[in-house]
Amino acid sequence: EDQVTQSPEALRLQEGESSSLNCSYTVSGLRGLFWYRQDPGKGPEFLFTLYSAGEEKEKERLKATLTKKESFLHITAPKPEDSATYLCAVHEETSGSRLTFGEGTQLTVNP
Amino acid sequence: NAGVMQNPRHLVRRRGQEARLRCSPMKGHSHVYWYRQLPEEGLKFMVYLQKENIIDESGMPKERFSAEFPKEGPSILRIQQVVRGDSAAYFCASSPRLAMNTEAFFGQGTRLTVV
């Protein structure tokens, strides 16, 4: 069974304090790895898709990287508005169209 | 260009009642996915539908839950005889084609509370 584990469960940072979130996955064939941001009471908002080991994508203060076993979401000089829950999901070759989500990392950035 | 629209945003039902959750996909999208998010848990896949077809319902509970996506109108997730354990946020996502890729967008969800 596909497994997606995110760590840490919660992370508190000071504004400007860079850090990384981790997503470890166990799948038999990765079709894609997704990062979403979810604000309280809202639906997940798409951030990135990564398809192969070594791939990197950036958007403003966020950078996502992928290896054969894990993905990192690097946050550089975060601001309070980056506070949210960050979700990782995998699309596996034999799982049809479903995404398997991790439980998320709740990020709080203090001013 | 409206996004994925879900209604109602909040729904309260007494145990034993029926809950109907609606999802209108983005314009031009013909693939709909339903996910459930239980408190303190991650999103779990329930069902994938195309117009008039259920493609993958492997995540749906065997009883009381059903889904449809008619030729006209929104997709409906129906929960009969609700129980307290059905309380959760139900999210719908849509995409223009099969693969759940960058073209998949989520709605704001329906928060079901069973009292």
Contacts between the chains, C-beta under 8 A, distances in Angstrom:
chain1	res1	chain2	res2	distance
A	4	B	42	7.8
A	31	B	99	7.5
A	32	B	99	7.8
A	32	B	100	7.6
A	32	B	101	6.3
A	34	B	100	7.8
A	36	B	106	7.7
A	41	B	108	7.8
A	41	B	109	8.0
A	41	B	111	7.9
A	42	B	108	5.7
A	42	B	109	7.5
A	43	B	4	7.6
A	43	B	6	7.9
A	43	B	91	5.4
A	43	B	106	3.8
A	43	B	107	5.2
A	43	B	108	4.7
A	43	B	109	5.2
A	44	B	43	7.2
A	44	B	91	7.2
A	44	B	106	4.7
A	45	B	106	7.4
A	46	B	102	6.6
A	46	B	104	7.1
A	46	B	105	6.7
A	46	B	106	7.8
A	49	B	101	6.0
A	49	B	102	5.0
A	87	B	42	7.2
A	87	B	43	7.1
A	89	B	43	7.5
A	91	B	99	7.4
A	91	B	100	5.4
A	91	B	101	7.8
A	96	B	48	6.9
A	96	B	55	7.4
A	96	B	56	4.7
A	96	B	58	7.6
A	97	B	31	7.6
A	97	B	33	6.9
A	97	B	48	4.8
A	97	B	55	6.9
A	97	B	56	6.0
A	97	B	98	6.2
A	97	B	99	7.1
A	97	B	100	5.5
A	98	B	33	7.7
A	98	B	45	3.9
A	98	B	48	6.9
A	98	B	56	6.7
A	98	B	58	7.4
A	98	B	59	6.7
A	98	B	100	7.5
A	99	B	33	8.0
A	99	B	35	7.9
A	99	B	43	7.7
A	99	B	45	6.5
A	99	B	100	5.3
A	100	B	45	7.3
A	101	B	35	7.8
A	101	B	42	4.3
A	101	B	43	4.2
A	101	B	44	7.4
A	102	B	42	5.7
A	103	B	40	8.0
A	103	B	41	6.4
A	103	B	42	4.2
A	104	B	42	6.3
